[in-house]
Amino acid sequence: MAHVIVQVKLSRGERQVKKLLMKPSIAISVAILCSVLWGSAFPVLKVSYDELQMSADDVVAKMVFAGLRFLLAGC
């Protein structure tokens, strides 16, 4: 089976980002930031449910809230 190597030409900005992310300190910082954001999602949701006075069995309100979050995330 032959292996095919495809080279993709990166734009100037993409090369700069790649060069930045190759630095260990930057890569570790980005990984820590992503971990903090990922870990804070559940507590923020619980606080949001309390602030918006959603009951535990109000599935429709939670679905609407989830839809709004995904809509905002796509912007």
All heavy atoms as TSV, in Angstrom:
chain	resi	resn	atom	element	x	y	z
A	1	MET	N	N	0.851	-1.167	0.000
A	1	MET	CA	C	0.000	0.000	0.000
A	1	MET	C	C	0.900	1.234	0.000
A	1	MET	O	O	1.766	1.392	0.845
A	1	MET	CB	C	-0.908	-0.033	1.218
A	1	MET	CG	C	-1.746	1.196	1.373
A	1	MET	SD	S	-2.790	1.047	2.812
A	1	MET	CE	C	-4.319	1.467	2.070
A	2	ALA	N	N	0.678	2.122	-0.921
A	2	ALA	CA	C	1.490	3.337	-1.042
A	2	ALA	C	C	0.915	4.429	-0.155
A	2	ALA	O	O	-0.303	4.592	-0.046
A	2	ALA	CB	C	1.518	3.796	-2.490
A	3	HIS	N	N	1.798	5.159	0.488
A	3	HIS	CA	C	1.389	6.288	1.314
A	3	HIS	C	C	1.508	7.561	0.499
A	3	HIS	O	O	2.485	7.762	-0.217
A	3	HIS	CB	C	2.270	6.390	2.562
A	3	HIS	CG	C	2.098	5.239	3.488
A	3	HIS	ND1	N	1.029	5.145	4.343
A	3	HIS	CD2	C	2.844	4.126	3.683
A	3	HIS	CE1	C	1.138	4.028	5.034
A	3	HIS	NE2	N	2.227	3.382	4.644
A	4	VAL	N	N	0.519	8.397	0.623
A	4	VAL	CA	C	0.512	9.655	-0.108
A	4	VAL	C	C	0.730	10.783	0.886
A	4	VAL	O	O	0.031	10.881	1.898
A	4	VAL	CB	C	-0.831	9.855	-0.840
A	4	VAL	CG1	C	-0.859	11.200	-1.552
A	4	VAL	CG2	C	-1.073	8.718	-1.808
A	5	ILE	N	N	1.690	11.638	0.617
A	5	ILE	CA	C	1.954	12.795	1.460
A	5	ILE	C	C	1.429	14.020	0.721
A	5	ILE	O	O	1.814	14.293	-0.410
A	5	ILE	CB	C	3.455	12.955	1.757
A	5	ILE	CG1	C	3.945	11.737	2.523
A	5	ILE	CG2	C	3.711	14.235	2.530
A	5	ILE	CD1	C	5.428	11.715	2.757
A	6	VAL	N	N	0.529	14.731	1.382
A	6	VAL	CA	C	-0.063	15.917	0.778
A	6	VAL	C	C	0.465	17.141	1.512
A	6	VAL	O	O	0.393	17.216	2.736
A	6	VAL	CB	C	-1.606	15.877	0.878
A	6	VAL	CG1	C	-2.216	17.134	0.303
A	6	VAL	CG2	C	-2.135	14.645	0.198
A	7	GLN	N	N	1.021	18.053	0.769
A	7	GLN	CA	C	1.487	19.289	1.363
A	7	GLN	C	C	0.458	20.377	1.092
A	7	GLN	O	O	0.029	20.564	-0.041
A	7	GLN	CB	C	2.839	19.692	0.803
A	7	GLN	CG	C	3.966	18.791	1.257
A	7	GLN	CD	C	5.314	19.290	0.775
A	7	GLN	OE1	O	5.404	20.088	-0.140
A	7	GLN	NE2	N	6.353	18.808	1.408
A	8	VAL	N	N	0.084	21.059	2.143
A	8	VAL	CA	C	-0.899	22.124	2.038
A	8	VAL	C	C	-0.186	23.444	2.221
A	8	VAL	O	O	0.591	23.612	3.166
A	8	VAL	CB	C	-2.002	21.957	3.111
A	8	VAL	CG1	C	-3.000	23.090	3.041
A	8	VAL	CG2	C	-2.689	20.617	2.958
A	9	LYS	N	N	-0.453	24.370	1.330
A	9	LYS	CA	C	0.166	25.678	1.430
A	9	LYS	C	C	-0.625	26.515	2.433
A	9	LYS	O	O	-1.821	26.739	2.261
A	9	LYS	CB	C	0.191	26.361	0.068
A	9	LYS	CG	C	0.977	27.640	0.072
A	9	LYS	CD	C	1.211	28.124	-1.346
A	9	LYS	CE	C	1.888	29.458	-1.312
A	9	LYS	NZ	N	3.300	29.382	-1.519
A	10	LEU	N	N	0.064	26.947	3.494
A	10	LEU	CA	C	-0.576	27.731	4.537
A	10	LEU	C	C	-0.464	29.211	4.221
A	10	LEU	O	O	0.525	29.661	3.650
A	10	LEU	CB	C	0.085	27.450	5.890
A	10	LEU	CG	C	0.050	26.012	6.395
A	10	LEU	CD1	C	0.827	25.885	7.686
A	10	LEU	CD2	C	-1.371	25.544	6.596
A	11	SER	N	N	-1.467	29.962	4.641
A	11	SER	CA	C	-1.406	31.412	4.477
A	11	SER	C	C	-0.430	31.983	5.505
A	11	SER	O	O	0.027	31.292	6.422
A	11	SER	CB	C	-2.784	32.032	4.663
A	11	SER	OG	O	-3.183	31.926	6.015
A	12	ARG	N	N	-0.126	33.246	5.356
A	12	ARG	CA	C	0.826	33.905	6.266
A	12	ARG	C	C	0.332	33.851	7.717
A	12	ARG	O	O	1.092	33.558	8.639
A	12	ARG	CB	C	1.033	35.354	5.828
A	12	ARG	CG	C	2.037	36.096	6.651
A	12	ARG	CD	C	2.297	37.486	6.056
A	12	ARG	NE	N	3.211	38.214	6.891
A	12	ARG	CZ	C	2.899	39.325	7.534
A	12	ARG	NH1	N	1.688	39.841	7.413
A	12	ARG	NH2	N	3.777	39.925	8.291
A	13	GLY	N	N	-0.950	34.129	7.913
A	13	GLY	CA	C	-1.523	34.094	9.253
A	13	GLY	C	C	-1.486	32.706	9.863
A	13	GLY	O	O	-1.202	32.534	11.047
A	14	GLU	N	N	-1.789	31.703	9.048
A	14	GLU	CA	C	-1.759	30.324	9.537
A	14	GLU	C	C	-0.343	29.907	9.920
A	14	GLU	O	O	-0.145	29.195	10.910
A	14	GLU	CB	C	-2.314	29.380	8.480
A	14	GLU	CG	C	-3.805	29.527	8.259
A	14	GLU	CD	C	-4.315	28.758	7.056
A	14	GLU	OE1	O	-3.556	28.606	6.074
A	14	GLU	OE2	O	-5.473	28.319	7.099
A	15	ARG	N	N	0.637	30.358	9.152
A	15	ARG	CA	C	2.034	30.062	9.492
A	15	ARG	C	C	2.432	30.719	10.800
A	15	ARG	O	O	3.135	30.123	11.623
A	15	ARG	CB	C	2.970	30.520	8.362
A	15	ARG	CG	C	2.957	29.621	7.154
A	15	ARG	CD	C	4.100	29.918	6.192
A	15	ARG	NE	N	4.151	31.305	5.770
A	15	ARG	CZ	C	3.555	31.797	4.681
A	15	ARG	NH1	N	2.856	30.996	3.911
A	15	ARG	NH2	N	3.659	33.077	4.366
A	16	GLN	N	N	1.946	31.944	11.028
A	16	GLN	CA	C	2.264	32.646	12.275
A	16	GLN	C	C	1.653	31.936	13.473
A	16	GLN	O	O	2.295	31.776	14.514
A	16	GLN	CB	C	1.787	34.093	12.213
A	16	GLN	CG	C	2.600	34.964	11.295
A	16	GLN	CD	C	2.024	36.360	11.156
A	16	GLN	OE1	O	0.851	36.592	11.425
A	16	GLN	NE2	N	2.866	37.290	10.724
A	17	VAL	N	N	0.408	31.492	13.325
A	17	VAL	CA	C	-0.259	30.769	14.413
A	17	VAL	C	C	0.461	29.457	14.685
A	17	VAL	O	O	0.708	29.089	15.846
A	17	VAL	CB	C	-1.748	30.524	14.073
A	17	VAL	CG1	C	-2.381	29.555	15.049
A	17	VAL	CG2	C	-2.506	31.835	14.062
A	18	LYS	N	N	0.829	28.741	13.630
A	18	LYS	CA	C	1.538	27.471	13.792
A	18	LYS	C	C	2.867	27.692	14.503
A	18	LYS	O	O	3.237	26.937	15.400
A	18	LYS	CB	C	1.756	26.814	12.431
A	18	LYS	CG	C	2.389	25.454	12.528
A	18	LYS	CD	C	2.513	24.802	11.161
A	18	LYS	CE	C	3.183	23.452	11.301
A	18	LYS	NZ	N	3.361	22.790	10.017
A	19	LYS	N	N	3.566	28.751	14.124
A	19	LYS	CA	C	4.853	29.064	14.747
A	19	LYS	C	C	4.668	29.399	16.228
A	19	LYS	O	O	5.456	28.975	17.079
A	19	LYS	CB	C	5.503	30.238	14.014
A	19	LYS	CG	C	6.893	30.553	14.468
A	19	LYS	CD	C	7.499	31.678	13.632
A	19	LYS	CE	C	8.886	32.029	14.119
A	19	LYS	NZ	N	9.470	33.131	13.338
A	20	LEU	N	N	3.596	30.146	16.536
A	20	LEU	CA	C	3.311	30.492	17.931
A	20	LEU	C	C	2.996	29.254	18.762
A	20	LEU	O	O	3.481	29.105	19.881
A	20	LEU	CB	C	2.114	31.434	17.992
A	20	LEU	CG	C	2.370	32.892	18.282
A	20	LEU	CD1	C	1.081	33.676	18.237
A	20	LEU	CD2	C	3.104	33.124	19.554
A	21	LEU	N	N	2.163	28.370	18.210
A	21	LEU	CA	C	1.744	27.186	18.956
A	21	LEU	C	C	2.856	26.153	19.101
A	21	LEU	O	O	2.720	25.210	19.883
A	21	LEU	CB	C	0.510	26.560	18.312
A	21	LEU	CG	C	-0.767	27.379	18.445
A	21	LEU	CD1	C	-1.903	26.714	17.686
A	21	LEU	CD2	C	-1.142	27.574	19.896
A	22	MET	N	N	3.936	26.301	18.358
A	22	MET	CA	C	5.074	25.390	18.497
A	22	MET	C	C	5.903	25.722	19.730
A	22	MET	O	O	6.707	24.915	20.170
A	22	MET	CB	C	5.961	25.442	17.254
A	22	MET	CG	C	5.287	24.891	16.001
A	22	MET	SD	S	4.801	23.175	16.136
A	22	MET	CE	C	6.377	22.378	16.055
A	23	LYS	N	N	5.693	26.910	20.313
A	23	LYS	CA	C	6.403	27.281	21.543
A	23	LYS	C	C	5.720	26.570	22.711
A	23	LYS	O	O	4.508	26.697	22.905
A	23	LYS	CB	C	6.362	28.789	21.757
A	23	LYS	CG	C	7.094	29.571	20.700
A	23	LYS	CD	C	7.012	31.054	20.963
A	23	LYS	CE	C	7.720	31.831	19.877
A	23	LYS	NZ	N	7.631	33.281	20.101
A	24	PRO	N	N	6.483	25.831	23.506
A	24	PRO	CA	C	5.865	25.072	24.608
A	24	PRO	C	C	5.084	25.938	25.596
A	24	PRO	O	O	4.010	25.534	26.049
A	24	PRO	CB	C	7.058	24.403	25.293
A	24	PRO	CG	C	8.101	24.315	24.241
A	24	PRO	CD	C	7.904	25.523	23.380
A	25	SER	N	N	5.584	27.119	25.911
A	25	SER	CA	C	4.880	27.961	26.885
A	25	SER	C	C	3.523	28.402	26.360
A	25	SER	O	O	2.532	28.424	27.107
A	25	SER	CB	C	5.737	29.177	27.246
A	25	SER	OG	O	6.004	29.957	26.094
A	26	ILE	N	N	3.450	28.721	25.088
A	26	ILE	CA	C	2.168	29.127	24.493
A	26	ILE	C	C	1.225	27.932	24.414
A	26	ILE	O	O	0.032	28.039	24.751
A	26	ILE	CB	C	2.384	29.728	23.081
A	26	ILE	CG1	C	3.295	30.947	23.134
A	26	ILE	CG2	C	1.060	30.048	22.414
A	26	ILE	CD1	C	2.697	32.157	23.797
A	27	ALA	N	N	1.728	26.785	23.987
A	27	ALA	CA	C	0.898	25.589	23.868
A	27	ALA	C	C	0.336	25.179	25.235
A	27	ALA	O	O	-0.847	24.826	25.342
A	27	ALA	CB	C	1.699	24.449	23.258
A	28	ILE	N	N	1.152	25.244	26.268
A	28	ILE	CA	C	0.696	24.891	27.616
A	28	ILE	C	C	-0.341	25.891	28.106
A	28	ILE	O	O	-1.359	25.514	28.693
A	28	ILE	CB	C	1.894	24.798	28.584
A	28	ILE	CG1	C	2.741	23.573	28.227
A	28	ILE	CG2	C	1.435	24.742	30.030
A	28	ILE	CD1	C	4.067	23.503	28.947
A	29	SER	N	N	-0.120	27.180	27.836
A	29	SER	CA	C	-1.075	28.207	28.251
A	29	SER	C	C	-2.428	28.016	27.578
A	29	SER	O	O	-3.472	28.134	28.223
A	29	SER	CB	C	-0.532	29.601	27.923
A	29	SER	OG	O	0.660	29.849	28.614
A	30	VAL	N	N	-2.420	27.719	26.288
A	30	VAL	CA	C	-3.673	27.489	25.565
A	30	VAL	C	C	-4.369	26.236	26.103
A	30	VAL	O	O	-5.593	26.227	26.287
A	30	VAL	CB	C	-3.411	27.373	24.045
A	30	VAL	CG1	C	-4.639	26.878	23.308
A	30	VAL	CG2	C	-2.955	28.707	23.486
A	31	ALA	N	N	-3.607	25.195	26.399
A	31	ALA	CA	C	-4.191	23.964	26.946
A	31	ALA	C	C	-4.820	24.223	28.315
A	31	ALA	O	O	-5.916	23.724	28.603
A	31	ALA	CB	C	-3.126	22.880	27.048
A	32	ILE	N	N	-4.157	25.005	29.146
A	32	ILE	CA	C	-4.707	25.326	30.472
A	32	ILE	C	C	-5.976	26.159	30.335
A	32	ILE	O	O	-6.974	25.913	31.022
A	32	ILE	CB	C	-3.649	26.038	31.344
A	32	ILE	CG1	C	-2.558	25.043	31.733
A	32	ILE	CG2	C	-4.275	26.670	32.574
A	32	ILE	CD1	C	-1.364	25.661	32.423
A	33	LEU	N	N	-5.952	27.149	29.437
A	33	LEU	CA	C	-7.142	27.974	29.212
A	33	LEU	C	C	-8.322	27.117	28.759
A	33	LEU	O	O	-9.434	27.255	29.270
A	33	LEU	CB	C	-6.849	29.062	28.178
A	33	LEU	CG	C	-8.046	29.905	27.755
A	33	LEU	CD1	C	-8.538	30.757	28.920
A	33	LEU	CD2	C	-7.691	30.769	26.566
A	34	CYS	N	N	-8.085	26.210	27.820
A	34	CYS	CA	C	-9.159	25.327	27.343
A	34	CYS	C	C	-9.681	24.443	28.466
A	34	CYS	O	O	-10.891	24.219	28.575
A	34	CYS	CB	C	-8.661	24.481	26.184
A	34	CYS	SG	S	-8.380	25.423	24.677
A	35	SER	N	N	-8.797	23.944	29.306
A	35	SER	CA	C	-9.211	23.090	30.425
A	35	SER	C	C	-10.066	23.861	31.422
A	35	SER	O	O	-11.076	23.350	31.917
A	35	SER	CB	C	-7.988	22.515	31.130
A	35	SER	OG	O	-7.273	21.680	30.269
A	36	VAL	N	N	-9.672	25.096	31.711
A	36	VAL	CA	C	-10.440	25.927	32.646
A	36	VAL	C	C	-11.825	26.231	32.076
A	36	VAL	O	O	-12.836	26.120	32.778
A	36	VAL	CB	C	-9.677	27.229	32.974
A	36	VAL	CG1	C	-10.560	28.229	33.695
A	36	VAL	CG2	C	-8.444	26.923	33.811
A	37	LEU	N	N	-11.877	26.599	30.795
A	37	LEU	CA	C	-13.170	26.887	30.179
A	37	LEU	C	C	-14.053	25.642	30.149
A	37	LEU	O	O	-15.259	25.714	30.427
A	37	LEU	CB	C	-12.973	27.439	28.762
A	37	LEU	CG	C	-12.393	28.851	28.682
A	37	LEU	CD1	C	-12.130	29.221	27.239
A	37	LEU	CD2	C	-13.309	29.852	29.346
A	38	TRP	N	N	-13.479	24.493	29.793
A	38	TRP	CA	C	-14.239	23.246	29.744
A	38	TRP	C	C	-14.742	22.871	31.136
A	38	TRP	O	O	-15.901	22.464	31.309
A	38	TRP	CB	C	-13.361	22.138	29.167
A	38	TRP	CG	C	-14.095	20.853	28.965
A	38	TRP	CD1	C	-14.160	19.805	29.824
A	38	TRP	CD2	C	-14.889	20.488	27.839
A	38	TRP	NE1	N	-14.935	18.799	29.297
A	38	TRP	CE2	C	-15.387	19.197	28.069
A	38	TRP	CE3	C	-15.203	21.124	26.655
A	38	TRP	CZ2	C	-16.202	18.539	27.166
A	38	TRP	CZ3	C	-16.008	20.465	25.752
A	38	TRP	CH2	C	-16.502	19.183	26.019
A	39	GLY	N	N	-13.889	23.015	32.130
A	39	GLY	CA	C	-14.263	22.656	33.493
A	39	GLY	C	C	-15.276	23.601	34.118
A	39	GLY	O	O	-16.003	23.227	35.039
A	40	SER	N	N	-15.338	24.827	33.634
A	40	SER	CA	C	-16.269	25.800	34.214
A	40	SER	C	C	-17.655	25.734	33.582
A	40	SER	O	O	-18.585	26.375	34.075
A	40	SER	CB	C	-15.705	27.213	34.066
A	40	SER	OG	O	-15.693	27.596	32.702
A	41	ALA	N	N	-17.820	24.981	32.534
A	41	ALA	CA	C	-19.100	24.951	31.824
A	41	ALA	C	C	-20.239	24.423	32.702
A	41	ALA	O	O	-21.307	25.032	32.760
A	41	ALA	CB	C	-18.982	24.111	30.558
A	42	PHE	N	N	-20.016	23.331	33.389
A	42	PHE	CA	C	-21.087	22.734	34.201
A	42	PHE	C	C	-21.500	23.643	35.368
A	42	PHE	O	O	-22.695	23.889	35.549
A	42	PHE	CB	C	-20.664	21.349	34.701
A	42	PHE	CG	C	-21.748	20.622	35.418
A	42	PHE	CD1	C	-22.814	20.058	34.729
A	42	PHE	CD2	C	-21.728	20.503	36.796
A	42	PHE	CE1	C	-23.822	19.394	35.388
A	42	PHE	CE2	C	-22.728	19.836	37.472
A	42	PHE	CZ	C	-23.777	19.275	36.770
A	43	PRO	N	N	-20.547	24.175	36.152
A	43	PRO	CA	C	-20.959	25.079	37.232
A	43	PRO	C	C	-21.672	26.338	36.720
A	43	PRO	O	O	-22.633	26.805	37.337
A	43	PRO	CB	C	-19.647	25.449	37.931
A	43	PRO	CG	C	-18.711	24.355	37.593
A	43	PRO	CD	C	-19.113	23.872	36.234
A	44	VAL	N	N	-21.233	26.864	35.592
A	44	VAL	CA	C	-21.888	28.050	35.034
A	44	VAL	C	C	-23.318	27.716	34.613
A	44	VAL	O	O	-24.231	28.520	34.812
A	44	VAL	CB	C	-21.065	28.624	33.853
A	44	VAL	CG1	C	-21.855	29.661	33.077
A	44	VAL	CG2	C	-19.767	29.225	34.364
A	45	LEU	N	N	-23.523	26.533	34.064
A	45	LEU	CA	C	-24.884	26.125	33.700
A	45	LEU	C	C	-25.782	26.024	34.923
A	45	LEU	O	O	-26.922	26.486	34.906
A	45	LEU	CB	C	-24.861	24.781	32.979
A	45	LEU	CG	C	-24.513	24.821	31.509
A	45	LEU	CD1	C	-24.426	23.416	30.950
A	45	LEU	CD2	C	-25.508	25.629	30.737
A	46	LYS	N	N	-25.262	25.429	35.986
A	46	LYS	CA	C	-26.063	25.287	37.201
A	46	LYS	C	C	-26.442	26.649	37.771
A	46	LYS	O	O	-27.579	26.871	38.184
A	46	LYS	CB	C	-25.305	24.463	38.256
A	46	LYS	CG	C	-25.208	23.006	37.905
A	46	LYS	CD	C	-26.584	22.404	37.823
A	46	LYS	CE	C	-26.524	20.936	37.528
A	46	LYS	NZ	N	-27.836	20.338	37.402
A	47	VAL	N	N	-25.489	27.586	37.793
A	47	VAL	CA	C	-25.765	28.937	38.290
A	47	VAL	C	C	-26.770	29.631	37.373
A	47	VAL	O	O	-27.686	30.319	37.835
A	47	VAL	CB	C	-24.457	29.753	38.408
A	47	VAL	CG1	C	-24.746	31.213	38.673
A	47	VAL	CG2	C	-23.574	29.175	39.502
A	48	SER	N	N	-26.617	29.431	36.061
A	48	SER	CA	C	-27.544	30.044	35.107
A	48	SER	C	C	-28.960	29.523	35.307
A	48	SER	O	O	-29.926	30.296	35.242
A	48	SER	CB	C	-27.091	29.761	33.676
A	48	SER	OG	O	-25.839	30.325	33.427
A	49	TYR	N	N	-29.094	28.221	35.534
A	49	TYR	CA	C	-30.424	27.653	35.781
A	49	TYR	C	C	-31.051	28.280	37.021
A	49	TYR	O	O	-32.237	28.591	37.038
A	49	TYR	CB	C	-30.361	26.137	35.958
A	49	TYR	CG	C	-29.990	25.361	34.719
A	49	TYR	CD1	C	-29.503	24.065	34.824
A	49	TYR	CD2	C	-30.116	25.901	33.451
A	49	TYR	CE1	C	-29.167	23.328	33.694
A	49	TYR	CE2	C	-29.776	25.173	32.318
A	49	TYR	CZ	C	-29.302	23.892	32.446
A	49	TYR	OH	O	-28.972	23.166	31.339
A	50	ASP	N	N	-30.241	28.466	38.062
A	50	ASP	CA	C	-30.754	29.074	39.287
A	50	ASP	C	C	-31.149	30.534	39.059
A	50	ASP	O	O	-32.199	30.981	39.510
A	50	ASP	CB	C	-29.713	29.001	40.412
A	50	ASP	CG	C	-29.544	27.594	40.957
A	50	ASP	OD1	O	-30.451	26.764	40.733
A	50	ASP	OD2	O	-28.509	27.331	41.591
A	51	GLU	N	N	-30.308	31.274	38.361
A	51	GLU	CA	C	-30.581	32.689	38.116
A	51	GLU	C	C	-31.803	32.892	37.234
A	51	GLU	O	O	-32.542	33.859	37.393
A	51	GLU	CB	C	-29.365	33.369	37.481
A	51	GLU	CG	C	-28.181	33.523	38.409
A	51	GLU	CD	C	-28.464	34.446	39.591
A	51	GLU	OE1	O	-29.113	35.493	39.385
A	51	GLU	OE2	O	-28.061	34.096	40.707
A	52	LEU	N	N	-32.001	31.999	36.283
A	52	LEU	CA	C	-33.162	32.090	35.392
A	52	LEU	C	C	-34.382	31.374	35.965
A	52	LEU	O	O	-35.410	31.287	35.306
A	52	LEU	CB	C	-32.814	31.513	34.013
A	52	LEU	CG	C	-31.743	32.292	33.248
A	52	LEU	CD1	C	-31.336	31.531	31.982
A	52	LEU	CD2	C	-32.226	33.683	32.897
A	53	GLN	N	N	-34.249	30.863	37.167
A	53	GLN	CA	C	-35.323	30.196	37.907
A	53	GLN	C	C	-35.947	29.045	37.112
A	53	GLN	O	O	-37.157	28.901	37.005
A	53	GLN	CB	C	-36.398	31.206	38.310
A	53	GLN	CG	C	-35.864	32.298	39.202
A	53	GLN	CD	C	-36.867	33.393	39.471
A	53	GLN	OE1	O	-37.934	33.427	38.882
A	53	GLN	NE2	N	-36.509	34.291	40.370
A	54	MET	N	N	-35.068	28.198	36.555
A	54	MET	CA	C	-35.529	27.000	35.847
A	54	MET	C	C	-35.582	25.846	36.834
A	54	MET	O	O	-34.623	25.596	37.554
A	54	MET	CB	C	-34.555	26.639	34.727
A	54	MET	CG	C	-34.535	27.578	33.585
A	54	MET	SD	S	-33.428	26.934	32.327
A	54	MET	CE	C	-33.105	28.392	31.400
A	55	SER	N	N	-36.706	25.145	36.848
A	55	SER	CA	C	-36.803	23.995	37.742
A	55	SER	C	C	-36.079	22.803	37.118
A	55	SER	O	O	-35.773	22.785	35.932
A	55	SER	CB	C	-38.279	23.660	38.003
A	55	SER	OG	O	-38.890	23.248	36.805
A	56	ALA	N	N	-35.829	21.813	37.934
A	56	ALA	CA	C	-35.063	20.646	37.483
A	56	ALA	C	C	-35.801	19.857	36.401
A	56	ALA	O	O	-35.173	19.226	35.558
A	56	ALA	CB	C	-34.765	19.739	38.671
A	57	ASP	N	N	-37.126	19.911	36.403
A	57	ASP	CA	C	-37.893	19.128	35.420
A	57	ASP	C	C	-38.400	19.966	34.240
A	57	ASP	O	O	-39.191	19.486	33.437
A	57	ASP	CB	C	-39.063	18.425	36.106
A	57	ASP	CG	C	-40.010	19.403	36.773
A	57	ASP	OD1	O	-39.635	20.577	36.936
A	57	ASP	OD2	O	-41.127	18.984	37.144
A	58	ASP	N	N	-37.937	21.193	34.106
A	58	ASP	CA	C	-38.365	22.073	33.007
A	58	ASP	C	C	-37.468	21.848	31.792
A	58	ASP	O	O	-36.538	22.603	31.510
A	58	ASP	CB	C	-38.316	23.530	33.452
A	58	ASP	CG	C	-39.048	24.450	32.487
A	58	ASP	OD1	O	-39.556	23.944	31.462
A	58	ASP	OD2	O	-39.114	25.656	32.763
A	59	VAL	N	N	-37.752	20.773	31.058
A	59	VAL	CA	C	-36.927	20.353	29.923
A	59	VAL	C	C	-36.998	21.369	28.782
A	59	VAL	O	O	-35.986	21.665	28.144
A	59	VAL	CB	C	-37.348	18.952	29.439
A	59	VAL	CG1	C	-36.542	18.536	28.229
A	59	VAL	CG2	C	-37.193	17.939	30.566
A	60	VAL	N	N	-38.169	21.912	28.531
A	60	VAL	CA	C	-38.331	22.849	27.422
A	60	VAL	C	C	-37.468	24.095	27.638
A	60	VAL	O	O	-36.769	24.544	26.724
A	60	VAL	CB	C	-39.820	23.228	27.243
A	60	VAL	CG1	C	-39.978	24.313	26.195
A	60	VAL	CG2	C	-40.642	22.008	26.884
A	61	ALA	N	N	-37.488	24.648	28.832
A	61	ALA	CA	C	-36.683	25.845	29.116
A	61	ALA	C	C	-35.191	25.537	28.972
A	61	ALA	O	O	-34.429	26.365	28.452
A	61	ALA	CB	C	-36.989	26.357	30.517
A	62	LYS	N	N	-34.781	24.353	29.406
A	62	LYS	CA	C	-33.368	23.978	29.279
A	62	LYS	C	C	-32.976	23.804	27.817
A	62	LYS	O	O	-31.864	24.163	27.426
A	62	LYS	CB	C	-33.086	22.699	30.078
A	62	LYS	CG	C	-33.120	22.931	31.570
A	62	LYS	CD	C	-32.800	21.670	32.327
A	62	LYS	CE	C	-32.817	21.922	33.817
A	62	LYS	NZ	N	-32.470	20.740	34.582
A	63	MET	N	N	-33.876	23.268	27.002
A	63	MET	CA	C	-33.591	23.110	25.574
A	63	MET	C	C	-33.489	24.465	24.882
A	63	MET	O	O	-32.619	24.686	24.045
A	63	MET	CB	C	-34.662	22.253	24.904
A	63	MET	CG	C	-34.657	20.810	25.354
A	63	MET	SD	S	-33.147	19.950	24.957
A	63	MET	CE	C	-33.321	19.764	23.215
A	64	VAL	N	N	-34.379	25.388	25.237
A	64	VAL	CA	C	-34.316	26.739	24.663
A	64	VAL	C	C	-33.025	27.413	25.081
A	64	VAL	O	O	-32.344	28.049	24.268
A	64	VAL	CB	C	-35.552	27.571	25.090
A	64	VAL	CG1	C	-35.377	29.035	24.706
A	64	VAL	CG2	C	-36.813	27.000	24.465
A	65	PHE	N	N	-32.645	27.267	26.335
A	65	PHE	CA	C	-31.400	27.853	26.833
A	65	PHE	C	C	-30.200	27.245	26.120
A	65	PHE	O	O	-29.266	27.964	25.736
A	65	PHE	CB	C	-31.306	27.642	28.353
A	65	PHE	CG	C	-30.136	28.332	28.984
A	65	PHE	CD1	C	-30.009	29.704	28.930
A	65	PHE	CD2	C	-29.158	27.612	29.647
A	65	PHE	CE1	C	-28.938	30.349	29.516
A	65	PHE	CE2	C	-28.093	28.236	30.230
A	65	PHE	CZ	C	-27.971	29.613	30.171
A	66	ALA	N	N	-30.219	25.941	25.906
A	66	ALA	CA	C	-29.130	25.278	25.180
A	66	ALA	C	C	-29.064	25.788	23.742
A	66	ALA	O	O	-27.976	26.038	23.203
A	66	ALA	CB	C	-29.319	23.765	25.202
A	67	GLY	N	N	-30.211	25.958	23.109
A	67	GLY	CA	C	-30.246	26.480	21.751
A	67	GLY	C	C	-29.676	27.885	21.669
A	67	GLY	O	O	-28.928	28.213	20.737
A	68	LEU	N	N	-29.994	28.715	22.645
A	68	LEU	CA	C	-29.438	30.074	22.676
A	68	LEU	C	C	-27.929	30.058	22.863
A	68	LEU	O	O	-27.209	30.840	22.232
A	68	LEU	CB	C	-30.102	30.893	23.794
A	68	LEU	CG	C	-31.540	31.302	23.528
A	68	LEU	CD1	C	-32.140	31.954	24.778
A	68	LEU	CD2	C	-31.621	32.248	22.347
A	69	ARG	N	N	-27.451	29.149	23.715
A	69	ARG	CA	C	-25.998	29.053	23.922
A	69	ARG	C	C	-25.296	28.644	22.635
A	69	ARG	O	O	-24.261	29.209	22.276
A	69	ARG	CB	C	-25.687	28.028	25.024
A	69	ARG	CG	C	-25.997	28.509	26.409
A	69	ARG	CD	C	-25.487	27.592	27.520
A	69	ARG	NE	N	-24.954	26.322	27.099
A	69	ARG	CZ	C	-25.574	25.149	27.246
A	69	ARG	NH1	N	-26.755	25.081	27.784
A	69	ARG	NH2	N	-24.988	24.043	26.861
A	70	PHE	N	N	-25.844	27.655	21.933
A	70	PHE	CA	C	-25.235	27.213	20.684
A	70	PHE	C	C	-25.330	28.297	19.612
A	70	PHE	O	O	-24.417	28.459	18.816
A	70	PHE	CB	C	-25.879	25.911	20.198
A	70	PHE	CG	C	-25.337	24.701	20.898
A	70	PHE	CD1	C	-26.072	24.083	21.891
A	70	PHE	CD2	C	-24.110	24.190	20.570
A	70	PHE	CE1	C	-25.583	22.967	22.559
A	70	PHE	CE2	C	-23.592	23.078	21.222
A	70	PHE	CZ	C	-24.332	22.465	22.213
A	71	LEU	N	N	-26.431	29.043	19.597
A	71	LEU	CA	C	-26.560	30.135	18.645
A	71	LEU	C	C	-25.490	31.195	18.899
A	71	LEU	O	O	-24.838	31.664	17.967
A	71	LEU	CB	C	-27.963	30.755	18.753
A	71	LEU	CG	C	-28.236	31.935	17.835
A	71	LEU	CD1	C	-28.338	31.457	16.389
A	71	LEU	CD2	C	-29.511	32.636	18.245
A	72	LEU	N	N	-25.313	31.552	20.162
A	72	LEU	CA	C	-24.284	32.541	20.505
A	72	LEU	C	C	-22.874	32.015	20.235
A	72	LEU	O	O	-21.987	32.769	19.850
A	72	LEU	CB	C	-24.415	32.965	21.962
A	72	LEU	CG	C	-25.645	33.799	22.273
A	72	LEU	CD1	C	-25.769	34.025	23.783
A	72	LEU	CD2	C	-25.599	35.127	21.543
A	73	ALA	N	N	-22.672	30.721	20.437
A	73	ALA	CA	C	-21.347	30.140	20.191
A	73	ALA	C	C	-21.010	30.155	18.706
A	73	ALA	O	O	-19.827	30.244	18.334
A	73	ALA	CB	C	-21.295	28.704	20.719
A	74	GLY	N	N	-22.027	30.106	17.862
A	74	GLY	CA	C	-21.794	30.116	16.426
A	74	GLY	C	C	-21.528	31.496	15.847
A	74	GLY	O	O	-21.107	31.638	14.712
A	75	CYS	N	N	-21.805	32.524	16.629
A	75	CYS	CA	C	-21.607	33.900	16.126
A	75	CYS	C	C	-20.155	34.306	16.113
A	75	CYS	O	O	-19.337	33.891	16.800
A	75	CYS	CB	C	-22.384	34.880	16.985
A	75	CYS	SG	S	-24.166	34.678	16.819
